[in-house]
């Protein structure tokens, strides 16, 4: 199941927002268990977030797109397309740089 996640960057940069979302989803999985009707969606989000946190060079990403440092009203979407993690910022599609 492919996931697309909206992250609110009004208080944090993209990396912190992704890490916090990952931690909340993992905690929810343990609290609610596999009987939760949203379990499959939650697991798909966890997989995408884990992949992003492990592979994206967030320093280069934030350096290239200043809004990803966070700020009032900034929202992005994180998704996987054809094995690549994509960040959507407004109408712009950004291929997230990978760690070296």
N, C-alpha and C positions, 0 to 999 in steps of 0.2 A: 504494500500500500504506500503510495507516494504521499509525502507530506509537504505542505506549504505552511510556513509559520510566519505570523506577523509579530514583529518585535517593536516595542515602544522604546525609543531612544531619548525620551524627554529628560530622563534622569541619569542615564548611563550610556557608555559607548556600546557599540554593537557586540563586542566580545563579552563584556560584563552582562549585558542583557541576555545573550545566548546562554551563558553559564548559569545564570539565575533561573532561566526558564527550564534548562536541563535539570537542575537540582530540584525544582518544584515538581516536574513531571515524574522523576524517579521516586520522590517521596510519595506522590499520589499513587503510583503503581503499588508500592508496598502497603500503603494504607488501605486501598480499595481492593486490591487483589485482581485476579484474572476474571472474576465474575462481573466486574464493572463493564457495562455496555460500551464504554469509551476506551476500553483497554487496548484494542488493536490500534486505534488512532493515537493514543498516548505512546505506545511502543514505537510507532512510525516516527513520531516527533522526536522521541529520545534517540532513535537511530540517526536521524538527520542532524540533530544538535550535536551528538557525540562525534559524528564524522566531521562536522564543521569545526568543532573545538580542537580536534586532533590534527586537522589538515590545513586549515586556513592560516595564512600569514596575516594576522590582524593588524600588525604594525604597518605593513605595506598597504593594506586595504584602507585603513583610516587615513594614512598619509595621502592617498590618491583621491579620496572623497571625504572632504572635511565634515559634511553632515553626519558621517558615521561615527564621529567623536561624540555625538549626542547633542541635544539641544531641544528647546521647546517645540513641541509639535512634530518632531521627526519620527516617522514610522517607516520601517522597511519590511520587506518580505524575503524570507529565506526559503529556497527550494532547491531540489535536485533535478537537473535536466540532463539526460544522456550521460549520467555518471559524473557530472560536474556540478559543483555547488554554485548557485546563482543568488545574487542579492539584487532585489528590485528596489530602487530608490526613486520614487515618483514614477516617471515613465522610462527611466533608464535601467537597462539590464547590465549588471556588472558580473563578470566572471571572477569569482573570488580567487586571488592569488594563493598558490599553495606554498607551504613551508618548504624550505630547501634542505 
